[in-house]
Amino acid sequence: MGSFSIWHWLIVLLVVVMIFGTKKLRNMGSDLGGAVKGFKDGMKDGSTTDTPVSPNAQVTGTPATDKSTIDVEARQKS
């Protein structure tokens, strides 16, 4: 009951081809392939960096000039 036989998949494939048509399926396949290729190229470009990644600088007690940042100080209850 959990798996389908090859005949079930062939019937599903036939119905999909009848609904969408072969030209539309071919276009969808080429679009999907182009998207995967673009993603892989983007991952390759992002992984090859010439400069080493440095850790973030330590935050000091100076106030920030950015007004969208909220400065919060935690205090213990007494």
MOPAC internal coordinates of N, CA, C and O (Angstrom, degrees):
PM7 1SCF
backbone

  N    0.0000 0     0.00 0     0.00 0    0    0    0
  C    1.4437 1     0.00 0     0.00 0    1    0    0
  C    1.5251 1   110.81 1     0.00 0    2    1    0
  O    1.2310 1   119.74 1   153.87 1    3    2    1
  N    1.3393 1   118.11 1   -26.13 1    3    2    1
  C    1.4506 1   121.41 1  -176.05 1    5    3    2
  C    1.5144 1   113.76 1   -78.76 1    6    5    3
  O    1.2310 1   119.39 1   152.20 1    7    6    5
  N    1.3282 1   118.76 1   -27.80 1    7    6    5
  C    1.4563 1   119.69 1  -177.09 1    9    7    6
  C    1.5278 1   109.93 1  -118.52 1   10    9    7
  O    1.2310 1   121.85 1   -23.27 1   11   10    9
  N    1.3137 1   114.06 1   156.73 1   11   10    9
  C    1.4557 1   120.15 1   178.93 1   13   11   10
  C    1.5174 1   109.26 1  -103.34 1   14   13   11
  O    1.2310 1   120.77 1   -28.95 1   15   14   13
  N    1.3087 1   116.13 1   151.05 1   15   14   13
  C    1.4544 1   119.90 1   177.76 1   17   15   14
  C    1.5287 1   109.27 1   -82.95 1   18   17   15
  O    1.2310 1   120.89 1    -5.45 1   19   18   17
  N    1.3090 1   115.90 1   174.55 1   19   18   17
  C    1.4593 1   121.25 1  -179.64 1   21   19   18
  C    1.5270 1   110.82 1   -63.58 1   22   21   19
  O    1.2310 1   120.05 1   148.98 1   23   22   21
  N    1.3226 1   117.51 1   -31.02 1   23   22   21
  C    1.4663 1   120.98 1  -179.36 1   25   23   22
  C    1.5262 1   111.02 1   -68.21 1   26   25   23
  O    1.2310 1   120.42 1   143.41 1   27   26   25
  N    1.3255 1   116.81 1   -36.59 1   27   26   25
  C    1.4649 1   119.38 1   176.74 1   29   27   26
  C    1.5284 1   110.38 1   -62.60 1   30   29   27
  O    1.2310 1   120.60 1   135.35 1   31   30   29
  N    1.3359 1   116.46 1   -44.65 1   31   30   29
  C    1.4698 1   120.60 1  -179.17 1   33   31   30
  C    1.5237 1   111.64 1   -66.73 1   34   33   31
  O    1.2310 1   119.80 1   144.04 1   35   34   33
  N    1.3277 1   117.99 1   -35.96 1   35   34   33
  C    1.4656 1   120.26 1   177.45 1   37   35   34
  C    1.5226 1   111.79 1   -66.65 1   38   37   35
  O    1.2310 1   120.29 1   142.21 1   39   38   37
  N    1.3095 1   117.04 1   -37.79 1   39   38   37
  C    1.4649 1   120.62 1   177.60 1   41   39   38
  C    1.5217 1   110.30 1   -67.10 1   42   41   39
  O    1.2310 1   120.28 1   137.80 1   43   42   41
  N    1.3361 1   117.07 1   -42.20 1   43   42   41
  C    1.4662 1   121.10 1   177.46 1   45   43   42
  C    1.5253 1   110.15 1   -62.00 1   46   45   43
  O    1.2310 1   120.23 1   136.41 1   47   46   45
  N    1.3387 1   117.16 1   -43.59 1   47   46   45
  C    1.4603 1   121.33 1   178.24 1   49   47   46
  C    1.5216 1   111.35 1   -61.87 1   50   49   47
  O    1.2310 1   119.95 1   138.26 1   51   50   49
  N    1.3101 1   117.70 1   -41.74 1   51   50   49
  C    1.4609 1   121.78 1   178.46 1   53   51   50
  C    1.5235 1   111.25 1   -63.14 1   54   53   51
  O    1.2310 1   120.08 1   137.52 1   55   54   53
  N    1.3121 1   117.45 1   -42.48 1   55   54   53
  C    1.4645 1   120.92 1   179.07 1   57   55   54
  C    1.5275 1   110.46 1   -65.13 1   58   57   55
  O    1.2310 1   120.10 1   138.23 1   59   58   57
  N    1.3381 1   117.41 1   -41.77 1   59   58   57
  C    1.4644 1   120.86 1   179.43 1   61   59   58
  C    1.5203 1   110.33 1   -63.65 1   62   61   59
  O    1.2310 1   119.77 1   137.55 1   63   62   61
  N    1.3273 1   118.04 1   -42.45 1   63   62   61
  C    1.4680 1   121.54 1   178.80 1   65   63   62
  C    1.5253 1   110.52 1   -64.88 1   66   65   63
  O    1.2310 1   120.12 1   142.07 1   67   66   65
  N    1.3179 1   117.37 1   -37.93 1   67   66   65
  C    1.4702 1   120.03 1   179.23 1   69   67   66
  C    1.5269 1   110.85 1   -68.87 1   70   69   67
  O    1.2310 1   119.78 1   145.41 1   71   70   69
  N    1.3185 1   118.02 1   -34.59 1   71   70   69
  C    1.4670 1   120.68 1  -178.26 1   73   71   70
  C    1.5198 1   110.91 1   -75.91 1   74   73   71
  O    1.2310 1   120.04 1   129.87 1   75   74   73
  N    1.3275 1   117.52 1   -50.13 1   75   74   73
  C    1.4569 1   120.88 1  -172.95 1   77   75   74
  C    1.5200 1   113.46 1   -91.56 1   78   77   75
  O    1.2310 1   119.49 1   148.51 1   79   78   77
  N    1.3129 1   118.57 1   -31.49 1   79   78   77
  C    1.4514 1   121.61 1  -175.32 1   81   79   78
  C    1.5185 1   110.48 1    87.48 1   82   81   79
  O    1.2310 1   121.12 1   -23.68 1   83   82   81
  N    1.3261 1   115.47 1   156.32 1   83   82   81
  C    1.4584 1   119.70 1  -174.71 1   85   83   82
  C    1.5233 1   112.13 1   -72.20 1   86   85   83
  O    1.2310 1   119.95 1   145.47 1   87   86   85
  N    1.3310 1   117.71 1   -34.53 1   87   86   85
  C    1.4664 1   119.90 1  -178.48 1   89   87   86
  C    1.5262 1   110.93 1   -65.90 1   90   89   87
  O    1.2310 1   120.24 1   136.23 1   91   90   89
  N    1.3193 1   117.15 1   -43.77 1   91   90   89
  C    1.4572 1   120.96 1   179.38 1   93   91   90
  C    1.5270 1   110.78 1   -65.09 1   94   93   91
  O    1.2310 1   119.92 1   139.35 1   95   94   93
  N    1.3370 1   117.76 1   -40.65 1   95   94   93
  C    1.4581 1   120.82 1   178.13 1   97   95   94
  C    1.5290 1   111.12 1   -65.43 1   98   97   95
  O    1.2310 1   120.17 1   141.85 1   99   98   97
  N    1.3468 1   117.29 1   -38.15 1   99   98   97
  C    1.4577 1   120.59 1   178.23 1  101   99   98
  C    1.5222 1   110.40 1   -64.69 1  102  101   99
  O    1.2310 1   120.09 1   138.00 1  103  102  101
  N    1.3299 1   117.44 1   -42.00 1  103  102  101
  C    1.4614 1   121.13 1   178.11 1  105  103  102
  C    1.5265 1   111.19 1   -64.79 1  106  105  103
  O    1.2310 1   120.23 1   139.30 1  107  106  105
  N    1.3230 1   117.17 1   -40.70 1  107  106  105
  C    1.4661 1   120.25 1   178.26 1  109  107  106
  C    1.5250 1   110.69 1   -64.80 1  110  109  107
  O    1.2310 1   120.16 1   140.85 1  111  110  109
  N    1.3201 1   117.30 1   -39.15 1  111  110  109
  C    1.4520 1   121.08 1   178.62 1  113  111  110
  C    1.5168 1   112.49 1   -65.54 1  114  113  111
  O    1.2310 1   120.28 1   138.41 1  115  114  113
  N    1.3349 1   117.06 1   -41.59 1  115  114  113
  C    1.4635 1   119.36 1   179.17 1  117  115  114
  C    1.5253 1   110.95 1   -69.90 1  118  117  115
  O    1.2310 1   119.95 1   144.41 1  119  118  117
  N    1.3220 1   117.71 1   -35.59 1  119  118  117
  C    1.4701 1   120.66 1   176.11 1  121  119  118
  C    1.5268 1   110.80 1   -64.47 1  122  121  119
  O    1.2310 1   120.63 1   137.44 1  123  122  121
  N    1.3200 1   116.41 1   -42.56 1  123  122  121
  C    1.4634 1   120.63 1   178.95 1  125  123  122
  C    1.5239 1   110.98 1   -65.22 1  126  125  123
  O    1.2310 1   120.34 1   138.54 1  127  126  125
  N    1.3253 1   116.95 1   -41.46 1  127  126  125
  C    1.4623 1   120.56 1   177.83 1  129  127  126
  C    1.5148 1   112.04 1   -63.90 1  130  129  127
  O    1.2310 1   120.14 1   139.83 1  131  130  129
  N    1.3346 1   117.34 1   -40.17 1  131  130  129
  C    1.4605 1   120.97 1   177.57 1  133  131  130
  C    1.5191 1   111.81 1   -65.64 1  134  133  131
  O    1.2310 1   120.66 1   142.96 1  135  134  133
  N    1.3221 1   116.35 1   -37.04 1  135  134  133
  C    1.4627 1   120.07 1   178.95 1  137  135  134
  C    1.5231 1   110.78 1   -67.25 1  138  137  135
  O    1.2310 1   120.14 1   138.46 1  139  138  137
  N    1.3236 1   117.34 1   -41.54 1  139  138  137
  C    1.4649 1   121.16 1   179.02 1  141  139  138
  C    1.5234 1   109.99 1   -65.55 1  142  141  139
  O    1.2310 1   120.18 1   138.30 1  143  142  141
  N    1.3368 1   117.25 1   -41.70 1  143  142  141
  C    1.4632 1   121.02 1   179.19 1  145  143  142
  C    1.5286 1   110.47 1   -63.98 1  146  145  143
  O    1.2310 1   120.32 1   136.81 1  147  146  145
  N    1.3242 1   116.99 1   -43.19 1  147  146  145
  C    1.4594 1   120.56 1   177.45 1  149  147  146
  C    1.5169 1   112.12 1   -62.78 1  150  149  147
  O    1.2310 1   120.34 1   141.70 1  151  150  149
  N    1.3224 1   116.96 1   -38.30 1  151  150  149
  C    1.4633 1   121.01 1   178.11 1  153  151  150
  C    1.5207 1   110.86 1   -65.05 1  154  153  151
  O    1.2310 1   120.49 1   135.82 1  155  154  153
  N    1.3383 1   116.66 1   -44.18 1  155  154  153
  C    1.4599 1   119.91 1   179.12 1  157  155  154
  C    1.5219 1   111.02 1   -64.01 1  158  157  155
  O    1.2310 1   119.77 1   138.56 1  159  158  157
  N    1.3374 1   118.05 1   -41.44 1  159  158  157
  C    1.4602 1   121.10 1   177.89 1  161  159  158
  C    1.5225 1   110.82 1   -63.26 1  162  161  159
  O    1.2310 1   120.41 1   140.29 1  163  162  161
  N    1.3076 1   116.83 1   -39.71 1  163  162  161
  C    1.4595 1   120.72 1   177.62 1  165  163  162
  C    1.5105 1   112.53 1   -64.94 1  166  165  163
  O    1.2310 1   120.34 1   142.37 1  167  166  165
  N    1.3204 1   116.95 1   -37.63 1  167  166  165
  C    1.4582 1   120.38 1   177.86 1  169  167  166
  C    1.5266 1   110.98 1   -68.38 1  170  169  167
  O    1.2310 1   120.07 1   143.63 1  171  170  169
  N    1.3294 1   117.47 1   -36.37 1  171  170  169
  C    1.4643 1   120.49 1   177.84 1  173  171  170
  C    1.5245 1   110.13 1   -66.72 1  174  173  171
  O    1.2310 1   119.88 1   137.45 1  175  174  173
  N    1.3266 1   117.84 1   -42.55 1  175  174  173
  C    1.4590 1   121.77 1  -179.55 1  177  175  174
  C    1.5245 1   110.79 1   -64.85 1  178  177  175
  O    1.2310 1   119.92 1   142.67 1  179  178  177
  N    1.2991 1   117.75 1   -37.33 1  179  178  177
  C    1.4543 1   121.32 1  -178.09 1  181  179  178
  C    1.5151 1   113.25 1   -74.95 1  182  181  179
  O    1.2310 1   119.71 1   153.75 1  183  182  181
  N    1.3171 1   118.16 1   -26.25 1  183  182  181
  C    1.4598 1   119.91 1  -175.69 1  185  183  182
  C    1.5159 1   112.71 1   -86.04 1  186  185  183
  O    1.2310 1   119.01 1   161.35 1  187  186  185
  N    1.3257 1   119.48 1   -18.65 1  187  186  185
  C    1.4564 1   121.38 1  -179.18 1  189  187  186
  C    1.5186 1   109.25 1   -99.19 1  190  189  187
  O    1.2310 1   120.89 1   -85.17 1  191  190  189
  N    1.3225 1   115.90 1    94.83 1  191  190  189
  C    1.4584 1   120.65 1   177.40 1  193  191  190
  C    1.5123 1   108.51 1  -111.32 1  194  193  191
  O    1.2310 1   120.47 1   -39.58 1  195  194  193
  N    1.3391 1   116.70 1   140.42 1  195  194  193
  C    1.4539 1   121.33 1  -179.95 1  197  195  194
  C    1.5194 1   111.81 1   -83.22 1  198  197  195
  O    1.2310 1   120.14 1   149.91 1  199  198  197
  N    1.3315 1   117.34 1   -30.09 1  199  198  197
  C    1.4541 1   120.52 1  -178.66 1  201  199  198
  C    1.5182 1   109.30 1   -98.69 1  202  201  199
  O    1.2310 1   119.95 1   -40.08 1  203  202  201
  N    1.3348 1   117.71 1   139.92 1  203  202  201
  C    1.4664 1   119.33 1   178.62 1  205  203  202
  C    1.5197 1   110.72 1   -70.47 1  206  205  203
  O    1.2310 1   121.06 1   -30.16 1  207  206  205
  N    1.2937 1   115.57 1   149.84 1  207  206  205
  C    1.4542 1   121.08 1  -179.37 1  209  207  206
  C    1.5176 1   108.31 1   -83.26 1  210  209  207
  O    1.2310 1   120.85 1   -55.85 1  211  210  209
  N    1.3330 1   115.99 1   124.15 1  211  210  209
  C    1.4586 1   119.98 1  -179.87 1  213  211  210
  C    1.5224 1   109.40 1   -98.27 1  214  213  211
  O    1.2310 1   120.26 1   -30.12 1  215  214  213
  N    1.3330 1   117.11 1   149.88 1  215  214  213
  C    1.4685 1   118.92 1   177.80 1  217  215  214
  C    1.5200 1   110.29 1   -68.01 1  218  217  215
  O    1.2310 1   121.06 1   -20.92 1  219  218  217
  N    1.3010 1   115.58 1   159.08 1  219  218  217
  C    1.4628 1   120.30 1  -179.86 1  221  219  218
  C    1.5219 1   110.73 1   -62.53 1  222  221  219
  O    1.2310 1   121.33 1   -33.65 1  223  222  221
  N    1.3249 1   115.06 1   146.35 1  223  222  221
  C    1.4581 1   119.95 1   178.79 1  225  223  222
  C    1.5235 1   109.40 1   -68.86 1  226  225  223
  O    1.2310 1   120.96 1   -28.97 1  227  226  225
  N    1.3293 1   115.77 1   151.03 1  227  226  225
  C    1.4569 1   120.27 1  -179.61 1  229  227  226
  C    1.5162 1   109.28 1   -71.44 1  230  229  227
  O    1.2310 1   120.62 1   -41.62 1  231  230  229
  N    1.3103 1   116.41 1   138.38 1  231  230  229
  C    1.4573 1   121.77 1  -179.05 1  233  231  230
  C    1.5238 1   108.24 1   -76.36 1  234  233  231
  O    1.2310 1   120.85 1   -50.04 1  235  234  233
  N    1.3127 1   115.97 1   129.96 1  235  234  233
  C    1.4619 1   120.58 1   179.48 1  237  235  234
  C    1.5170 1   109.90 1   -99.97 1  238  237  235
  O    1.2310 1   120.68 1    -2.71 1  239  238  237
  N    1.3260 1   116.31 1   177.29 1  239  238  237
  C    1.4566 1   121.73 1  -177.73 1  241  239  238
  C    1.5144 1   113.96 1   -81.30 1  242  241  239
  O    1.2310 1   119.17 1  -177.39 1  243  242  241
  N    1.3247 1   119.19 1     2.61 1  243  242  241
  C    1.4608 1   120.69 1  -179.15 1  245  243  242
  C    1.5166 1   110.00 1   -74.41 1  246  245  243
  O    1.2310 1   120.02 1   -37.92 1  247  246  245
  N    1.3283 1   117.58 1   142.08 1  247  246  245
  C    1.4608 1   119.28 1   179.76 1  249  247  246
  C    1.5283 1   110.73 1   -71.25 1  250  249  247
  O    1.2310 1   121.07 1   -33.49 1  251  250  249
  N    1.3116 1   115.56 1   146.51 1  251  250  249
  C    1.4560 1   121.22 1  -179.97 1  253  251  250
  C    1.5170 1   110.32 1   -80.84 1  254  253  251
  O    1.2310 1   120.73 1   -30.06 1  255  254  253
  N    1.3228 1   116.20 1   149.94 1  255  254  253
  C    1.4620 1   120.40 1   178.67 1  257  255  254
  C    1.5250 1   111.42 1   -86.52 1  258  257  255
  O    1.2310 1   119.84 1   167.21 1  259  258  257
  N    1.3183 1   117.91 1   -12.79 1  259  258  257
  C    1.4578 1   121.36 1   179.16 1  261  259  258
  C    1.5237 1   109.02 1   -77.96 1  262  261  259
  O    1.2310 1   120.40 1   -58.12 1  263  262  261
  N    1.3359 1   116.84 1   121.88 1  263  262  261
  C    1.4660 1   121.11 1  -176.37 1  265  263  262
  C    1.5276 1   113.06 1   -76.95 1  266  265  263
  O    1.2310 1   119.72 1   166.67 1  267  266  265
  N    1.3529 1   118.13 1   -13.33 1  267  266  265
  C    1.4597 1   119.46 1  -179.92 1  269  267  266
  C    1.5272 1   111.48 1   -83.49 1  270  269  267
  O    1.2310 1   119.60 1   171.47 1  271  270  269
  N    1.3345 1   118.36 1    -8.53 1  271  270  269
  C    1.4513 1   122.14 1   179.20 1  273  271  270
  C    1.5237 1   110.15 1   -87.29 1  274  273  271
  O    1.2310 1   120.75 1   -44.87 1  275  274  273
  N    1.3164 1   116.18 1   135.13 1  275  274  273
  C    1.4573 1   121.23 1   179.15 1  277  275  274
  C    1.5217 1   108.03 1  -104.06 1  278  277  275
  O    1.2310 1   120.48 1   -54.08 1  279  278  277
  N    1.3275 1   116.68 1   125.92 1  279  278  277
  C    1.4539 1   121.33 1   178.27 1  281  279  278
  C    1.5138 1   108.98 1   -93.01 1  282  281  279
  O    1.2310 1   120.40 1   -59.22 1  283  282  281
  N    1.3220 1   116.84 1   120.78 1  283  282  281
  C    1.4522 1   121.78 1  -176.87 1  285  283  282
  C    1.5242 1   107.69 1  -125.76 1  286  285  283
  O    1.2310 1   120.37 1   -43.99 1  287  286  285
  N    1.3382 1   116.90 1   136.01 1  287  286  285
  C    1.4399 1   122.06 1   178.05 1  289  287  286
  C    1.5287 1   108.09 1  -119.49 1  290  289  287
  O    1.2310 1   120.95 1   -52.03 1  291  290  289
  N    1.3326 1   115.80 1   127.97 1  291  290  289
  C    1.4560 1   120.08 1  -179.66 1  293  291  290
  C    1.5095 1   109.97 1   -85.00 1  294  293  291
  O    1.2310 1   120.07 1   -43.57 1  295  294  293
  N    1.3110 1   117.47 1   136.43 1  295  294  293
  C    1.4647 1   122.14 1   178.98 1  297  295  294
  C    1.5156 1   108.19 1  -131.11 1  298  297  295
  O    1.2310 1   121.34 1   -29.07 1  299  298  297
  N    1.3303 1   115.03 1   150.93 1  299  298  297
  C    1.4498 1   119.50 1   178.74 1  301  299  298
  C    1.5149 1   109.31 1   -87.53 1  302  301  299
  O    1.2310 1   121.19 1   -31.22 1  303  302  301
  N    1.3450 1   115.33 1   148.78 1  303  302  301
  C    1.4539 1   120.09 1   175.03 1  305  303  302
  C    1.5132 1   109.30 1   -75.54 1  306  305  303
  O    1.2310 1   119.88 1   -38.20 1  307  306  305
  N    1.3210 1   117.83 1   141.80 1  307  306  305
  C    1.4560 1   119.80 1   178.45 1  309  307  306
  C    1.5107 1   111.75 1  -109.67 1  310  309  307
  O    1.2310 1   120.10 1   180.00 1  311  310  309

